[in-house]
């Protein structure tokens, strides 16, 4: 990476990049890792993990050029975080003896957020996350402070309510209102996924793959087949 970013003899494309231009590639590589796992293709997974690691190295090199941080700082930061968030493994003798406490991970994360000056419990949920993933994280954060339905029955009632409101919006023929109500319905469905301990993003990806597989089977069967 040092050679690629060398101002005199480096690669022109690599030299042109900055954090913002590399970010989309990072997201793409993370999805390709997830796809390799879903396909249970270990050779592809090994290859895609290398591509993802390269993204980290790229960021580290660019940061090093400005004196912001080094690759070793990245490694030390995650090591410190793992130590901090696993007191039942790395903590005092008493903490290890007590074992993992329910909700301790989220409490420790909340304490970290408080220490960084972020006031909202929803702070830190990245805007760049896929919408389904972000909705699920927002719901989980809110549930952590008691802002939640007591069980999934309440969520199902909310979904039914949002369906009715969507139908009413369709009747107004107001595209903005329809979009808003459809978003509310999706958000409620994502919260049902959370209550069922289902990853909404992963579930939809699986449904997409199922649709592609079945469509291919129907297409292969030829015209006129159901």
N, CA, C and O of each residue as an XYZ file, in Angstrom:
904
protein
N       0.828     -1.198      0.000
C       0.000      0.000      0.000
C       0.865      1.251      0.000
O       0.533      2.252     -0.635
N       1.975      1.181      0.719
C       2.910      2.311      0.703
C       3.417      2.560     -0.714
O       3.522      3.709     -1.145
N       3.733      1.482     -1.442
C       4.216      1.614     -2.821
C       3.122      2.177     -3.721
O       3.387      3.034     -4.564
N       1.895      1.697     -3.543
C       0.785      2.152     -4.384
C       0.494      3.633     -4.187
O       0.062      4.318     -5.114
N       0.737      4.128     -2.956
C       0.449      5.535     -2.653
C       1.698      6.418     -2.733
O       1.647      7.591     -2.363
N       2.792      5.879     -3.201
C       4.020      6.673     -3.321
C       3.791      7.792     -4.340
O       3.413      7.507     -5.476
N       4.008      9.049     -3.969
C       3.728     10.176     -4.876
C       4.527     10.146     -6.168
O       4.083     10.678     -7.185
N       5.700      9.527     -6.136
C       6.566      9.542     -7.313
C       6.386      8.307     -8.199
O       6.401      8.412     -9.425
N       6.217      7.144     -7.578
C       6.193      5.909     -8.374
C       4.942      5.062     -8.135
O       4.880      3.906     -8.553
N       3.952      5.640     -7.463
C       2.756      4.876     -7.144
C       1.780      4.754     -8.295
O       2.039      5.218     -9.405
N       0.649      4.120     -8.011
C      -0.408      3.924     -9.006
C      -1.277      5.189     -9.078
O      -1.774      5.651     -8.051
N      -1.464      5.750    -10.276
C      -2.261      6.980    -10.396
C      -3.654      6.860     -9.780
O      -4.124      7.787     -9.119
N      -4.320      5.708     -9.998
C      -5.676      5.550     -9.461
C      -5.652      5.571     -7.936
O      -6.448      6.274     -7.313
N      -4.752      4.812     -7.335
C      -4.676      4.763     -5.868
C      -4.341      6.131     -5.282
O      -4.839      6.492     -4.216
N      -3.503      6.886     -5.974
C      -3.113      8.207     -5.485
C      -4.269      9.202     -5.535
O      -4.302     10.157     -4.759
N      -5.203      8.985     -6.435
C      -6.337      9.904     -6.568
C      -7.391      9.705     -5.478
O      -8.222     10.585     -5.254
N      -7.363      8.560     -4.802
C      -8.443      8.219     -3.883
C      -8.328      8.947     -2.546
O      -7.244      9.336     -2.111
N      -9.497      9.117     -1.910
C      -9.545      9.623     -0.544
C     -10.583      8.808      0.222
O     -11.137      7.851     -0.318
N     -10.846      9.172      1.458
C     -11.757      8.377      2.283
C     -13.144      8.258      1.647
O     -13.737      7.180      1.639
N     -13.646      9.348      1.126
C     -15.008      9.341      0.587
C     -15.124      8.509     -0.679
O     -16.169      7.907     -0.925
N     -14.063      8.463     -1.494
C     -14.145      7.683     -2.726
C     -13.991      6.191     -2.472
O     -14.500      5.374     -3.240
N     -13.295      5.831     -1.404
C     -13.085      4.423     -1.089
C     -14.284      3.826     -0.339
O     -14.538      2.625     -0.435
N     -15.012      4.650      0.396
C     -16.122      4.162      1.217
C     -17.114      3.283      0.450
O     -17.486      2.227      0.960
N     -17.563      3.670     -0.760
C     -18.503      2.799     -1.488
C     -17.928      1.418     -1.786
O     -18.658      0.427     -1.777
N     -16.621      1.347     -2.050
C     -15.988      0.054     -2.309
C     -16.004     -0.819     -1.044
O     -16.165     -2.038     -1.119
N     -15.837     -0.180      0.101
C     -15.852     -0.917      1.361
C     -17.204     -1.578      1.580
O     -17.281     -2.746      1.962
N     -18.270     -0.821      1.336
C     -19.621     -1.368      1.482
C     -19.823     -2.523      0.507
O     -20.368     -3.565      0.870
N     -19.380     -2.329     -0.728
C     -19.518     -3.378     -1.744
C     -18.767     -4.638     -1.334
O     -19.285     -5.746     -1.477
N     -17.551     -4.474     -0.826
C     -16.760     -5.638     -0.424
C     -17.400     -6.371      0.752
O     -17.361     -7.600      0.815
N     -17.991     -5.618      1.689
C     -18.656     -6.260      2.825
C     -19.828     -7.115      2.353
O     -20.055     -8.207      2.874
N     -20.566     -6.620      1.371
C     -21.683     -7.395      0.822
C     -21.186     -8.633      0.084
O     -21.832     -9.680      0.120
N     -20.050     -8.516     -0.579
C     -19.507     -9.667     -1.283
C     -19.028    -10.731     -0.299
O     -19.102    -11.925     -0.590
N     -18.538    -10.301      0.869
C     -18.198    -11.259      1.927
C     -19.457    -11.998      2.382
O     -19.461    -13.223      2.505
N     -20.525    -11.234      2.629
C     -21.785    -11.829      3.075
C     -22.342    -12.791      2.031
O     -22.895    -13.836      2.373
N     -22.192    -12.432      0.754
C     -22.689    -13.291     -0.322
C     -21.918    -14.600     -0.375
O     -22.513    -15.660     -0.564
N     -20.601    -14.540     -0.209
C     -19.789    -15.761     -0.212
C     -20.187    -16.680      0.936
O     -20.225    -17.900      0.781
N     -20.483    -16.084      2.093
C     -20.924    -16.879      3.247
C     -22.267    -17.531      2.955
O     -22.468    -18.709      3.252
N     -23.193    -16.760      2.368
C     -24.519    -17.299      2.054
C     -24.419    -18.459      1.065
O     -25.196    -19.411      1.132
N     -23.452    -18.370      0.144
C     -23.265    -19.433     -0.847
C     -22.407    -20.575     -0.297
O     -22.209    -21.588     -0.968
N     -21.904    -20.407      0.915
C     -21.033    -21.401      1.556
C     -19.834    -21.723      0.673
O     -19.406    -22.873      0.575
N     -19.305    -20.692      0.037
C     -18.149    -20.832     -0.848
C     -16.916    -20.338     -0.091
O     -16.640    -19.139     -0.060
N     -16.178    -21.268      0.519
C     -15.054    -20.899      1.365
C     -13.894    -20.295      0.559
O     -13.195    -19.409      1.050
N     -13.694    -20.766     -0.654
C     -12.623    -20.185     -1.472
C     -12.942    -18.729     -1.795
O     -12.071    -17.862     -1.723
N     -14.194    -18.470     -2.148
C     -14.600    -17.094     -2.438
C     -14.548    -16.249     -1.177
O     -14.173    -15.078     -1.229
N     -14.923    -16.834     -0.042
C     -14.893    -16.092      1.220
C     -13.471    -15.657      1.552
O     -13.241    -14.519      1.961
N     -12.527    -16.563      1.377
C     -11.124    -16.221      1.635
C     -10.696    -15.051      0.751
O     -10.038    -14.119      1.212
N     -11.078    -15.114     -0.514
C     -10.720    -14.060     -1.460
C     -11.388    -12.731     -1.087
O     -10.743    -11.682     -1.098
N     -12.666    -12.782     -0.761
C     -13.403    -11.554     -0.444
C     -12.939    -10.942      0.878
O     -12.934     -9.719      1.018
N     -12.554    -11.762      1.838
C     -12.021    -11.235      3.094
C     -10.714    -10.492      2.843
O     -10.425     -9.488      3.494
N      -9.928    -10.994      1.896
C      -8.703    -10.278      1.526
C      -9.022     -8.912      0.944
O      -8.357     -7.923      1.250
N     -10.057     -8.869      0.091
C     -10.466     -7.584     -0.489
C     -10.938     -6.623      0.595
O     -10.652     -5.427      0.548
N     -11.666     -7.163      1.573
C     -12.168     -6.318      2.654
C     -11.018     -5.821      3.534
O     -11.003     -4.666      3.959
N     -10.065     -6.702      3.799
C      -8.899     -6.300      4.587
C      -8.117     -5.199      3.869
O      -7.586     -4.286      4.502
N      -8.057     -5.296      2.562
C      -7.355     -4.279      1.782
C      -7.981     -2.902      1.995
O      -7.273     -1.895      2.005
N      -9.306     -2.853      2.165
C      -9.967     -1.574      2.429
C      -9.438     -0.956      3.720
O      -9.180      0.246      3.773
N      -9.278     -1.767      4.751
C      -8.775     -1.280      6.035
C      -7.343     -0.760      5.880
O      -6.989      0.294      6.409
N      -6.540     -1.515      5.151
C      -5.152     -1.101      4.915
C      -5.105      0.219      4.143
O      -4.269      1.081      4.411
N      -6.021      0.357      3.180
C      -6.077      1.588      2.371
C      -6.381      2.785      3.276
O      -5.696      3.805      3.206
N      -7.408      2.661      4.126
C      -7.753      3.752      5.038
C      -6.582      4.079      5.964
O      -6.270      5.246      6.202
N      -5.942      3.034      6.479
C      -4.833      3.243      7.415
C      -3.701      4.014      6.751
O      -3.102      4.901      7.360
N      -3.411      3.673      5.500
C      -2.341      4.364      4.786
C      -2.693      5.836      4.574
O      -1.854      6.709      4.796
N      -3.913      6.117      4.150
C      -4.312      7.509      3.924
C      -4.285      8.305      5.223
O      -3.869      9.464      5.240
N      -4.729      7.679      6.310
C      -4.707      8.361      7.609
C      -3.281      8.605      8.070
O      -2.984      9.644      8.659
N      -2.405      7.659      7.806
C      -1.006      7.786      8.199
C      -0.348      8.969      7.492
O       0.506      9.648      8.063
N      -0.749      9.206      6.257
C      -0.169     10.300      5.474
C      -0.445     11.667      6.097
O       0.329     12.607      5.915
N      -1.558     11.774      6.836
C      -1.906     13.049      7.476
C      -1.594     13.045      8.968
O      -1.829     14.033      9.663
N      -1.064     11.925      9.452
C      -0.743     11.830     10.871
C      -1.950     11.574     11.758
O      -1.864     11.747     12.974
N      -3.086     11.159     11.172
C      -4.310     10.937     11.956
C      -4.202      9.679     12.809
O      -4.452      9.719     14.014
N      -3.833      8.579     12.193
C      -3.623      7.326     12.927
C      -2.895      6.344     12.026
O      -2.762      6.552     10.820
N      -2.420      5.250     12.655
C      -1.691      4.206     11.938
C      -2.496      2.903     11.977
O      -3.487      2.796     12.700
N      -2.057      1.918     11.193
C      -2.712      0.616     11.205
C      -2.706      0.015     12.609
O      -3.686     -0.595     13.037
N      -1.605      0.192     13.312
C      -1.498     -0.353     14.675
C      -2.526      0.280     15.603
O      -2.991     -0.374     16.536
N      -2.891      1.534     15.369
C      -3.911      2.199     16.187
C      -5.275      1.541     15.989
O      -6.058      1.411     16.930
N      -5.545      1.125     14.742
C      -6.805      0.430     14.459
C      -6.865     -0.880     15.239
O      -7.869     -1.193     15.879
N      -5.778     -1.633     15.176
C      -5.726     -2.926     15.862
C      -5.830     -2.737     17.378
O      -6.573     -3.454     18.047
N      -5.091     -1.779     17.908
C      -5.136     -1.538     19.353
C      -6.522     -1.089     19.798
O      -6.980     -1.468     20.875
N      -7.201     -0.276     18.969
C      -8.529      0.217     19.332
C      -9.530     -0.916     19.450
O     -10.321     -0.948     20.392
N      -9.507     -1.856     18.498
C     -10.474     -2.958     18.565
C     -10.115     -3.916     19.701
O     -11.004     -4.488     20.332
N      -8.836     -4.092     19.960
C      -8.436     -4.944     21.091
C      -8.916     -4.344     22.409
O      -9.449     -5.053     23.263
N      -8.727     -3.040     22.569
C      -9.186     -2.358     23.789
C     -10.698     -2.477     23.937
O     -11.208     -2.683     25.039
N     -11.411     -2.346     22.822
C     -12.863     -2.420     22.864
C     -13.334     -3.819     23.263
O     -14.268     -3.965     24.051
N     -12.686     -4.839     22.717
C     -13.058     -6.216     23.058
C     -12.789     -6.508     24.534
O     -13.583     -7.178     25.193
N     -11.685     -6.011     25.040
C     -11.374     -6.185     26.464
C     -12.423     -5.492     27.331
O     -12.886     -6.045     28.329
N     -12.785     -4.290     26.940
C     -13.737     -3.475     27.701
C     -15.137     -4.087     27.699
O     -15.847     -4.029     28.703
N     -15.524     -4.666     26.584
C     -16.899     -5.170     26.437
C     -17.068     -6.626     26.863
O     -18.173     -7.164     26.801
N     -15.987     -7.262     27.294
C     -16.075     -8.650     27.757
C     -15.473     -8.802     29.156
O     -14.514     -9.551     29.336
N     -16.027     -8.098     30.144
C     -15.482     -8.208     31.496
C     -15.595     -9.627     32.060
O     -14.813    -10.016     32.928
N     -16.583    -10.408     31.558
C     -16.752    -11.783     32.045
C     -15.642    -12.707     31.520
O     -15.511    -13.842     31.979
N     -14.855    -12.225     30.567
C     -13.733    -12.996     30.034
C     -12.396    -12.380     30.437
O     -11.470    -13.092     30.824
N     -12.298    -11.042     30.343
C     -11.034    -10.359     30.562
C     -11.005     -9.505     31.822
O      -9.980     -8.892     32.122
N     -12.103     -9.452     32.562
C     -12.190     -8.560     33.706
C     -11.548     -9.109     34.965
O     -10.714    -10.013     34.919
N     -11.957     -8.542     36.089
C     -11.428     -8.976     37.385
C     -11.883    -10.388     37.693
O     -12.733    -10.947     37.000
N     -11.310    -10.956     38.736
C     -11.693    -12.313     39.140
C     -13.187    -12.378     39.463
O     -13.865    -13.346     39.119
N     -13.693    -11.328     40.133
C     -15.108    -11.292     40.484
C     -15.985    -11.194     39.243
O     -17.028    -11.844     39.168
N     -15.566    -10.381     38.261
C     -16.341    -10.230     37.024
C     -16.347    -11.528     36.221
O     -17.364    -11.894     35.630
N     -15.224    -12.214     36.202
C     -15.164    -13.485     35.472
C     -16.018    -14.541     36.163
O     -16.690    -15.340     35.510
N     -15.983    -14.535     37.491
C     -16.770    -15.518     38.243
C     -18.259    -15.278     38.075
O     -19.040    -16.230     38.076
N     -18.669    -14.017     37.929
C     -20.094    -13.681     37.784
C     -20.637    -14.116     36.431
O     -21.836    -14.358     36.289
N     -19.751    -14.215     35.429
C     -20.185    -14.634     34.106
C     -20.876    -13.511     33.353
O     -20.998    -12.399     33.867
N     -21.330    -13.793     32.132
C     -21.986    -12.762     31.316
C     -23.321    -12.340     31.920
O     -24.132    -13.184     32.300
N     -23.541    -11.040     32.005
C     -24.787    -10.504     32.549
C     -25.702    -10.092     31.409
O     -25.247     -9.533     30.411
N     -26.988    -10.368     31.556
C     -27.962    -10.012     30.532
C     -27.933     -8.509     30.258
O     -28.073     -7.698     31.174
N     -27.754     -8.155     29.009
C     -27.779     -6.753     28.613
C     -26.508     -5.984     28.896
O     -26.467     -4.771     28.689
N     -25.457     -6.662     29.369
C     -24.235     -5.937     29.734
C     -23.557     -5.319     28.520
O     -22.980     -4.236     28.612
N     -23.626     -6.007     27.380
C     -22.995     -5.492     26.159
C     -23.570     -4.132     25.796
O     -22.828     -3.189     25.523
N     -24.907     -4.033     25.794
C     -25.549     -2.772     25.441
C     -25.294     -1.694     26.489
O     -25.152     -0.518     26.153
N     -25.235     -2.094     27.757
C     -24.963     -1.114     28.821
C     -23.566     -0.529     28.677
O     -23.364      0.673     28.848
N     -22.611     -1.385     28.363
C     -21.236     -0.915     28.182
C     -21.155      0.013     26.976
O     -20.483      1.043     27.024
N     -21.846     -0.354     25.889
C     -21.851      0.493     24.698
C     -22.515      1.836     24.992
O     -22.062      2.877     24.517
N     -23.592      1.805     25.777
C     -24.286      3.050     26.134
C     -23.365      3.951     26.954
O     -23.357      5.169     26.777
N     -22.586      3.337     27.857
C     -21.648      4.100     28.677
C     -20.572      4.735     27.803
O     -20.159      5.871     28.034
N     -20.121      3.978     26.787
C     -19.122      4.512     25.860
C     -19.683      5.693     25.082
O     -18.998      6.696     24.884
N     -20.923      5.573     24.644
C     -21.537      6.676     23.907
C     -21.670      7.908     24.784
O     -21.480      9.034     24.323
N     -22.000      7.687     26.057
C     -22.121      8.804     26.985
C     -20.799      9.505     27.177
O     -20.739     10.727     27.320
N     -19.744      8.721     27.178
C     -18.421      9.291     27.368
C     -17.954     10.115     26.191
O     -17.065     10.956     26.322
N     -18.572      9.865     25.009
C     -18.150     10.611     23.825
C     -18.983     11.859     23.608
O     -18.795     12.567     22.619
N     -19.917     12.140     24.537
C     -20.716     13.346     24.443
C     -21.976     13.207     23.629
O     -22.677     14.198     23.426
N     -22.297     12.012     23.148
C     -23.513     11.804     22.378
C     -24.680     11.649     23.342
O     -24.668     10.756     24.190
N     -25.678     12.501     23.223
C     -26.741     12.547     24.205
C     -27.870     11.572     23.896
O     -28.443     10.998     24.823
N     -28.202     11.369     22.654
C     -29.324     10.523     22.300
C     -28.946      9.055     22.347
O     -27.842      8.674     21.957
N     -29.876      8.227     22.831
C     -29.633      6.784     22.839
C     -29.547      6.267     21.409
O     -28.993      5.194     21.171
N     -30.088      7.018     20.461
C     -30.045      6.606     19.059
C     -28.799      7.120     18.344
O     -28.580      6.805     17.175
N     -27.996      7.898     19.031
C     -26.787      8.434     18.413
C     -25.825      7.300     18.069
O     -25.706      6.318     18.802
N     -25.163      7.455     16.969
C     -24.162      6.459     16.592
C     -24.676      5.370     15.676
O     -23.888      4.557     15.194
N     -26.004      5.328     15.415
C     -26.525      4.373     14.442
C     -26.291      4.989     13.064
O     -26.977      5.935     12.677
N     -25.337      4.457     12.339
C     -24.860      5.091     11.107
C     -25.962      5.312     10.077
O     -26.751      4.412      9.789
N     -26.001      6.513      9.532
C     -26.978      6.838      8.492
C     -26.733      6.050      7.211
O     -27.651      5.859      6.414
N     -25.503      5.594      7.008
C     -25.157      4.904      5.770
C     -25.533      3.427      5.771
O     -25.368      2.751      4.755
N     -26.037      2.915      6.897
C     -26.459      1.522      6.943
C     -27.617      1.289      5.980
O     -28.391      2.210      5.718
N     -27.753      0.062      5.442
C     -28.963     -0.247      4.676
C     -30.192      0.047      5.528
O     -30.169     -0.151      6.743
N     -31.262      0.518      4.895
C     -32.428      0.996      5.638
C     -33.008     -0.049      6.582
O     -33.374      0.274      7.712
N     -33.098     -1.304      6.129
C     -33.653     -2.347      6.997
C     -32.765     -2.561      8.228
O     -33.250     -2.672      9.354
N     -31.468     -2.615      7.983
C     -30.526     -2.830      9.089
C     -30.580     -1.673     10.077
O     -30.566     -1.886     11.289
N     -30.641     -0.449      9.560
C     -30.674      0.726     10.437
C     -31.977      0.773     11.231
O     -31.971      1.109     12.415
N     -33.088      0.437     10.585
C     -34.376      0.417     11.285
C     -34.338     -0.575     12.443
O     -34.849     -0.288     13.526
N     -33.734     -1.739     12.217
C     -33.673     -2.748     13.271
C     -32.787     -2.278     14.419
O     -33.100     -2.518     15.585
N     -31.687     -1.614     14.095
C     -30.810     -1.102     15.147
C     -31.481      0.020     15.939
O     -31.344      0.090     17.160
N     -32.204      0.891     15.244
C     -32.920      1.963     15.937
C     -33.952      1.378     16.894
O     -34.077      1.833     18.031
N     -34.688      0.373     16.435
C     -35.686     -0.265     17.290
C     -35.059     -0.930     18.498
O     -35.602     -0.871     19.601
N     -33.924     -1.558     18.290
C     -33.236     -2.231     19.397
C     -32.738     -1.228     20.423
O     -32.857     -1.448     21.629
N     -32.172     -0.111     19.932
C     -31.687      0.922     20.854
C     -32.846      1.479     21.680
O     -32.734      1.627     22.897
N     -33.966      1.789     21.005
C     -35.124      2.342     21.709
C     -35.681      1.347     22.721
O     -36.093      1.728     23.817
N     -35.689      0.064     22.343
C     -36.191     -0.972     23.255
C     -35.331     -1.059     24.504
O     -35.821     -1.402     25.579
N     -34.044     -0.746     24.360
C     -33.133     -0.808     25.495
C     -33.470      0.161     26.604
O     -33.046     -0.027     27.744
N     -34.243      1.219     26.279
C     -34.661      2.175     27.309
C     -36.173      2.102     27.532
O     -36.791      3.039     28.036
N     -36.755      0.951     27.137
C     -38.167      0.705     27.435
C     -39.159      1.199     26.411
O     -40.366      1.079     26.622
N     -38.681      1.761     25.289
C     -39.588      2.262     24.250
C     -39.850      1.126     23.271
O     -39.188      1.007     22.240
N     -40.844      0.280     23.620
C     -41.078     -0.917     22.818
C     -42.437     -1.514     23.159
O     -43.041     -1.167     24.174
N     -42.908     -2.405     22.311
C     -44.103     -3.179     22.623
C     -43.733     -4.293     23.589
O     -42.610     -4.794     23.540
N     -44.651     -4.696     24.468
C     -44.315     -5.739     25.433
C     -44.077     -7.102     24.786
O     -43.305     -7.909     25.305
N     -44.736     -7.361     23.655
C     -44.551     -8.629     22.949
C     -44.895     -8.424     21.476
O     -45.286     -7.332     21.063
N     -44.742     -9.492     20.689
C     -44.946     -9.347     19.251
C     -46.408     -9.142     18.872
O     -46.697     -8.707     17.757
N     -47.344     -9.448     19.786
C     -48.747     -9.202     19.487
C     -48.987     -7.719     19.242
O     -49.738     -7.334     18.346
N     -48.332     -6.889     20.061
C     -48.466     -5.454     19.884
C     -47.908     -4.990     18.549
O     -48.446     -4.077     17.922
N     -46.828     -5.625     18.120
C     -46.235     -5.263     16.840
C     -47.167     -5.664     15.699
O     -47.330     -4.918     14.733
N     -47.778     -6.844     15.813
C     -48.705     -7.296     14.773
C     -49.901     -6.354     14.679
O     -50.384     -6.074     13.581
N     -50.374     -5.872     15.798
C     -51.479     -4.911     15.780
C     -51.046     -3.614     15.103
O     -51.819     -2.984     14.383
N     -49.784     -3.226     15.352
C     -49.255     -2.016     14.720
C     -49.166     -2.192     13.202
O     -49.464     -1.270     12.443
N     -48.753     -3.387     12.774
C     -48.660     -3.668     11.340
C     -50.048     -3.564     10.691
O     -50.197     -2.984      9.615
N     -51.058     -4.134     11.360
C     -52.420     -4.060     10.842
C     -52.878     -2.604     10.749
O     -53.526     -2.202      9.782
N     -52.528     -1.826     11.771
C     -52.886     -0.406     11.776
C     -52.219      0.337     10.626
O     -52.845      1.161      9.959
N     -50.929      0.034     10.401
C     -50.195      0.708      9.328
C     -50.729      0.292      7.956
O     -50.727      1.101      7.028
N     -51.184     -0.952      7.814
C     -51.770     -1.396      6.551
C     -53.031     -0.590      6.230
O     -53.249     -0.183      5.089
N     -53.853     -0.370      7.254
C     -55.075      0.414      7.061
C     -54.730      1.856      6.668
O     -55.358      2.435      5.781
N     -53.730      2.420      7.335
C     -53.337      3.794      7.014
C     -52.751      3.891      5.609
O     -52.906      4.908      4.934
N     -52.073      2.823      5.170
C     -51.540      2.811      3.810
C     -52.682      2.803      2.795
O     -52.637      3.517      1.794
N     -53.708      1.988      3.063
C     -54.854      1.946      2.162
C     -55.548      3.307      2.082
O     -55.967      3.739      1.008
N     -55.663      3.968      3.219
C     -56.262      5.301      3.229
C     -55.418      6.274      2.401
O     -55.949      7.102      1.661
N     -54.104      6.158      2.540
C     -53.208      7.040      1.787
C     -53.332      6.778      0.289
O     -53.324      7.717     -0.507
N     -53.447      5.517     -0.096
C     -53.624      5.174     -1.507
C     -54.888      5.847     -2.051
O     -54.929      6.302     -3.194
N     -55.906      5.896     -1.207
C     -57.159      6.526     -1.610
C     -57.032      8.011     -1.864
O     -57.803      8.577     -2.639
N     -56.065      8.654     -1.219
C     -55.871     10.102     -1.432
C     -55.135     10.401     -2.732
O     -55.159     11.527     -3.227
N     -54.478      9.371     -3.282
C     -53.683      9.518     -4.504
C     -52.566     10.552     -4.336
O     -52.148     11.207     -5.291
N     -52.102     10.674     -3.104
C     -50.989     11.583     -2.803
C     -49.715     10.736     -2.708
O     -49.531     10.033     -1.715
N     -48.825     10.783     -3.719
C     -47.631      9.930     -3.722
C     -46.770     10.080     -2.470
O     -46.234      9.094     -1.962
N     -46.636     11.307     -1.971
C     -45.807     11.533     -0.786
C     -46.412     10.840      0.430
O     -45.693     10.258      1.241
N     -47.738     10.904      0.552
C     -48.420     10.273      1.685
C     -48.321      8.757      1.588
O     -48.111      8.079      2.594
N     -48.473      8.224      0.373
C     -48.356      6.774      0.177
C     -46.964      6.305      0.569
O     -46.813      5.293      1.253
N     -45.946      7.044      0.133
C     -44.563      6.678      0.463
C     -44.334      6.715      1.972
O     -43.695      5.823      2.530
N     -44.857      7.745      2.626
C     -44.688      7.869      4.068
C     -45.318      6.694      4.807
O     -44.704      6.112      5.701
N     -46.552      6.349      4.427
C     -47.255      5.266      5.114
C     -46.626      3.911      4.801
O     -46.605      3.018      5.648
N     -46.119      3.766      3.593
C     -45.441      2.518      3.249
C     -44.175      2.368      4.081
O     -43.837      1.268      4.519
N     -43.472      3.486      4.299
C     -42.291      3.460      5.164
C     -42.640      3.072      6.585
O     -41.918      2.300      7.215
N     -43.750      3.605      7.100
C     -44.197      3.250      8.453
C     -44.491      1.755      8.549
O     -44.182      1.115      9.555
N     -45.100      1.199      7.478
C     -45.409     -0.230      7.461
C     -44.128     -1.053      7.485
O     -44.021     -2.022      8.236
N     -43.156     -0.665      6.661
C     -41.879     -1.383      6.645
C     -41.199     -1.327      8.011
O     -40.649     -2.323      8.480
N     -41.242     -0.145      8.648
C     -40.599     -0.001      9.954
C     -41.259     -0.926     10.982
O     -40.575     -1.527     11.811
N     -42.584     -1.034     10.925
C     -43.294     -1.921     11.854
C     -42.924     -3.381     11.593
O     -42.750     -4.157     12.533
N     -42.805     -3.753     10.317
C     -42.441     -5.128      9.979
C     -41.034     -5.448     10.475
O     -40.776     -6.549     10.961
N     -40.130     -4.481     10.349
C     -38.766     -4.684     10.844
C     -38.782     -4.904     12.356
O     -38.007     -5.710     12.872
N     -39.650     -4.200     13.064
C     -39.744     -4.394     14.510
C     -40.314     -5.759     14.861
O     -39.970     -6.326     15.898
N     -41.187     -6.294     14.004
C     -41.657     -7.667     14.216
C     -40.490     -8.632     14.063
O     -40.364     -9.585     14.831
N     -39.636     -8.388     13.071
C     -38.447     -9.220     12.887
C     -37.588     -9.208     14.146
O     -37.083    -10.244     14.577
N     -37.431     -8.018     14.731
C     -36.619     -7.911     15.950
C     -37.228     -8.722     17.080
O     -36.504     -9.394     17.813
N     -38.556     -8.671     17.237
C     -39.220     -9.440     18.293
C     -39.123    -10.947     18.041
O     -39.167    -11.742     18.980
N     -38.990    -11.331     16.779
C     -38.848    -12.746     16.436
C     -37.383    -13.176     16.415
O     -37.065    -14.323     16.100
N     -36.494    -12.238     16.756
C     -35.053    -12.494     16.732
C     -34.599    -12.893     15.332
O     -33.780    -13.796     15.165
N     -35.147    -12.203     14.326
C     -34.791    -12.431     12.930
C     -34.068    -11.204     12.411
O     -34.491    -10.078     12.676
N     -32.986    -11.404     11.674
C     -32.288    -10.307     11.023
C     -33.059     -9.960      9.757
O     -33.057    -10.733      8.800
N     -33.716     -8.808      9.744
C     -34.577     -8.438      8.620
C     -33.800     -8.360      7.313
O     -34.279     -8.818      6.276
N     -32.609     -7.786      7.359
C     -31.794     -7.656      6.148
C     -31.443     -9.029      5.592
O     -31.554     -9.273      4.391
N     -31.022     -9.917      6.476
C     -30.647    -11.270      6.059
C     -31.860    -12.024      5.530
O     -31.758    -12.754      4.544
N     -33.007    -11.851      6.183
C     -34.224    -12.534      5.760
C     -34.634    -12.101      4.357
O     -35.030    -12.930      3.538
N     -34.539    -10.796      4.079
C     -34.915    -10.305      2.759
C     -33.922    -10.769      1.697
O     -34.312    -11.084      0.573
N     -32.653    -10.812      2.050
C     -31.657    -11.332      1.114
C     -31.966    -12.780      0.763
O     -31.832    -13.187     -0.391
N     -32.382    -13.562      1.769
C     -32.744    -14.954      1.530
C     -33.973    -15.062      0.635
O     -34.038    -15.924     -0.241
N     -34.947    -14.179      0.859
C     -36.144    -14.175      0.023
C     -35.798    -13.810     -1.419
O     -36.371    -14.360     -2.359
N     -34.857    -12.880     -1.587
C     -34.416    -12.507     -2.935
C     -33.794    -13.706     -3.648
O     -34.084    -13.972     -4.815
N     -32.937    -14.420     -2.926
C     -32.285    -15.589     -3.536
C     -33.312    -16.657     -3.891
O     -33.215    -17.295     -4.938
N     -34.300    -16.850     -3.013
C     -35.343    -17.839     -3.274
C     -36.130    -17.462     -4.526
O     -36.425    -18.313     -5.366
N     -36.469    -16.165     -4.641
C     -37.210    -15.712     -5.816
C     -36.401    -15.930     -7.086
O     -36.940    -16.390     -8.093
N     -35.107    -15.604     -7.048
C     -34.246    -15.791     -8.219
C     -34.180    -17.264     -8.619
O     -34.244    -17.606     -9.799
N     -34.050    -18.129     -7.605
C     -33.959    -19.569     -7.877
C     -35.249    -20.088     -8.510
O     -35.220    -20.823     -9.497
N     -36.384    -19.691     -7.921
C     -37.661    -20.173     -8.445
C     -37.970    -19.595     -9.811
O     -38.535    -20.277    -10.666
N     -37.601    -18.336    -10.020
C     -37.810    -17.719    -11.329
C     -37.001    -18.447    -12.390
O     -37.486    -18.698    -13.493
N     -35.738    -18.790    -12.039
C     -34.893    -19.513    -12.987
C     -35.488    -20.870    -13.317
O     -35.422    -21.310    -14.465
N     -36.068    -21.539    -12.326
C     -36.683    -22.850    -12.550
C     -37.886    -22.733    -13.473
O     -38.086    -23.563    -14.360
N     -38.690    -21.683    -13.255
C     -39.877    -21.481    -14.093
C     -39.459    -21.130    -15.521
O     -40.043    -21.623    -16.486
N     -38.437    -20.268    -15.645
C     -37.963    -19.876    -16.963
C     -37.404    -21.078    -17.715
O     -37.580    -21.197    -18.928
N     -36.729    -21.970    -16.987
C     -36.141    -23.161    -17.623
C     -37.223    -24.133    -18.078
O     -37.029    -24.894    -19.026
N     -38.364    -24.100    -17.392
C     -39.453    -25.020    -17.733
C     -40.114    -24.639    -19.045
O     -40.825    -25.448    -19.643
N     -39.881    -23.385    -19.508
C     -40.436    -22.949    -20.766
C     -41.752    -22.234    -20.622
O     -42.329    -22.233    -19.534
N     -42.255    -21.618    -21.689
C     -43.504    -20.852    -21.641
C     -44.687    -21.746    -21.370
O     -44.711    -22.920    -21.740
N     -45.665    -21.162    -20.716
C     -46.909    -21.880    -20.449
C     -46.907    -22.691    -19.181
O     -47.928    -23.268    -18.806
N     -45.750    -22.744    -18.503
C     -45.678    -23.480    -17.246
C     -45.945    -22.537    -16.090
O     -45.522    -21.382    -16.140
N     -46.646    -22.997    -15.029
C     -46.930    -22.121    -13.875
C     -45.683    -21.840    -13.088
O     -45.733    -21.124    -12.088
